[in-house]
């Protein structure tokens, strides 16, 4: 009901109704603003005092909805004249919702990002075509179209985003990557920016990383009791190799950071080599791969091992060299966590053997393998029928599907003897669920639909 900048400055939220208005005040706010609000909105019906944290959360919820900002901005975008100057005048860490700057391009981008964050989007796509620019966002793993804009808007938006990410606005022939640090109603949002030249202009994709969700506890990921206990047991061992597998976007990074959060107790030296570093976490030394200067996973891992680590995280084992170093590190007293791109847990064992890791070394070092996927939850408000709360999709939010191998003595012997996947799986899943079993359990519990369970397992091609 009042501009965001004023609401934040004075620490007040106004909820207007037919009989007057209710006010929510930050604990340290001056009540001298209330008479002005009474003159504007009528009788004051209720006053609620919130602590600083609760007020920031309420402020973000109240002002993150930005459809009006988008609508106002679309019709008045100019041809880009002076856009670079306007963008440079805004500090990188300025609050995204602060409306002191009313340039149309800024209002448009702010509105799109704010709406995407509020809806829980992980990515925003700006896609230029000859006759239109389409804006889509990925929510719960699915792309949804949210906006169609005139094609003249595309270069304006691309230039503004490139300036914010400190990229070269004059270079439109080569892909570029950058980052933007933003504030959204008191929340820190890290935005990865990727540009790609196309026939109709530059495509821009934003990856939204909410710092508040950087390290989720393991217990919140949807692991069943037995798998959670097995993972805790593997993490309690001071050395060895723990693998997390799954396709891109299956939540591997979230799981690995949840594991590191459990280990990050101040008594261990924890170092990572990643591509890219998605979340900055205090207490953990993080190194980003940079192929342009020769910093590969293998080179980074070698350097890390000279830094006296207790725990090492390898963002991805992609090649024979990285696999060999990771196994040797696990063999020489380090706890190594890593990801591998395979369809299922047993496939990770085969993949490392295919990379040249000797079966007896793998058998000696491997402690556990966790394969995972993300499946959409049925919307609690409509149970799959579709409603405004879930954008008519029938789904809202996601949970994990997991299969877990705890490497015991019998599995270790089968790995050492170079046994096939079927023999290893026969022992590993004698009393544990496979991914399909986990999916069916979620269907039986009413958490997801049969169609969603089938989609996830069918797309993966897991187990044929």
Secondary structure, DSSP 8 states (H G I E B T S, - for coil): ---HHHHHHHTEEEEEETTEEEEEEETT--GGGHHHHHHHH--EEEEEEE-HHHHHHHHHHHH---HHHHHHHHTT--SSTTHHHHHHTS-TTSBTT-TT---HHHHHHHHHHHHHHHTTEEEEEEEE-SS-EEEEEEETTEEEEEEEE-TTHHHHHHHHHHHHTT--TT--SS-EEEEEEEEETTEEEEEEEEEEEETTEEEEEEEEEEGGGSS--GGGTT--HHHHHHHHHHHHSSSEEEEEE--TTSSHHHHHHHHHHHH-SSSS-EEEEESS-----TTEEEEE-BGGGTB-HHHHHHHHTTS--SEEEES---SHHHHHHHHHHHHTT-EEEEEE--SSHHHHHHHHHHTT--HHHHHHHEEEEEEEEEEEEE-TTTTTS--GGGTTSSEEEEEEEEEEEE--HHHHHHHHTT--HHHHHHHHTSSS--HHHHHHHHHHTTSS-HHHHHHHHHHHTTT-
